[in-house]
């Protein structure tokens, strides 16, 4: 799995960080999403997919390898 976040689309709601804090963070300056691990371990897959589905701006994309 590969995770991408479109920082141009992100509205800084923080739902991704709350859902998968090992994979996502937010910039201190403007709360825009940052991907900490673009190839997260298998045990994070459910949380990452949930974060992508719950993103109000549809800024997170999950690609299957």
C-alpha positions as CSV (number, residue, x, y, z in Angstrom):
1,X,0.0,0.0,0.0
2,X,1.2,3.5,-0.8
3,X,-0.4,6.6,0.8
4,X,-0.5,10.0,-0.8
5,X,-2.0,13.3,0.5
6,X,-2.8,16.3,-1.6
7,X,-1.8,19.3,0.4
8,X,-3.6,21.6,-2.0
9,X,-7.0,19.9,-1.3
10,X,-6.4,19.5,2.5
11,X,-8.6,21.7,4.7
12,X,-6.8,20.9,7.9
13,X,-9.7,19.1,9.7
14,X,-7.3,16.7,11.4
15,X,-9.5,13.6,11.0
16,X,-6.6,11.7,9.4
17,X,-4.3,12.4,12.4
18,X,-7.0,11.3,14.8
19,X,-7.6,8.1,12.9
20,X,-4.0,7.1,12.0
21,X,-1.5,9.1,14.0
22,X,1.4,6.8,13.1
23,X,0.9,7.7,9.4
24,X,-0.4,11.3,9.3
25,X,0.5,14.5,11.0
26,X,-0.3,18.2,10.5
27,X,2.0,21.1,9.9
28,X,2.2,23.4,12.9
29,X,1.9,26.5,10.7
30,X,-1.4,25.8,9.0
31,X,-2.7,22.3,10.0
32,X,-2.2,20.9,6.5
33,X,-1.7,17.1,6.3
34,X,1.7,15.5,6.2
35,X,2.3,11.9,5.5
36,X,4.8,10.4,8.0
37,X,5.0,7.0,6.3
38,X,3.9,6.6,2.7
39,X,4.3,2.8,2.9
40,X,2.8,2.0,6.3
41,X,3.0,-1.5,7.7
42,X,0.1,-3.9,7.2
43,X,-1.2,-3.4,10.7
44,X,-2.0,0.2,9.8
45,X,-4.0,-0.6,6.7
46,X,-7.4,-0.4,8.3
47,X,-6.7,2.9,10.0
48,X,-5.3,4.4,6.8
49,X,-8.2,3.3,4.7
50,X,-10.6,4.7,7.3
51,X,-8.7,8.0,7.4
52,X,-8.9,8.2,3.6
53,X,-12.6,7.4,3.5
54,X,-13.3,10.0,6.3
55,X,-11.3,12.9,4.9
56,X,-13.8,15.7,4.2
57,X,-11.7,17.1,1.4
58,X,-10.9,13.7,-0.2
59,X,-7.2,14.7,0.1
60,X,-5.9,11.2,0.9
61,X,-5.4,8.5,-1.7
62,X,-4.5,4.9,-1.0
63,X,-2.9,2.9,-3.8
64,X,-2.6,-0.9,-3.6
65,X,0.8,-2.3,-4.4
